[in-house]
């Protein structure tokens, strides 16, 4: 794969990633008070609705399982879907996530919502419409400049971990992940995916991470990419598999790990180059290319696996696409529906 001279979009992505671990840790440390407030509301209500768009929705999908494990009935929904087929928010805590706090859907939501005592925000911009409209978790380091989400994802996960810590979740493993800035060797994975014409990303507990990575592959590499929860992948879409269809599976130290292994075996048997982004602590599945991270589960696993998945997607895009990170049809803040 031939790497091109880095343009401004790629340089911006690399700059965001270079600071994301420290900004995420600083965000965790700085948001104890509001996290305690949100945790108190969750203890009273036990219901959580997570609203967001794009990468923010993928973050919500990443954290859903951990909230549920603590007895919170958490559901994530695209903010646009809620606007046109709204959930009844009565009795629920709502967290609206938007890195800029200024997307058109955020403006629409607060124009329609009226008074709701249990609506909170999660954003990188303390002066944004979102932060001014609701008590908010504020990520450190200011606006994310690069087009595709990288630093904002890690910060958002750290902010959710702060809320979960206030609910009684042990943050030790997650904070250890934030302290680990090492990067695994991706050369074998990149070589395996070199000739893929489309990609499928999947996972079980790590389904949200798969969705975030697929979004990055489409935004940066302009590659057709599907993101499918593991069970959904098994129910028919496996017909897509073959030598030109790359598969990236995300796996943590989770009860469903054997299901991911069996899925990987089927992908290999179908001839698809198959990558495992893996924090299970288990040996590689024969025939796959394993990108291993520290053994972990839940948000700690997402924090461990996300930087490797980001780098994989960015380097794959860089090898295939001119002007990586410079959008043609999109903007950083979507202002039109």
Order of alpha helices (4+ residues) and beta strands (2+ residues): alpha-alpha-beta-alpha-beta-alpha-beta-alpha-beta-alpha-beta-alpha-alpha-alpha-beta-alpha-beta-alpha-beta-alpha-beta-beta-alpha
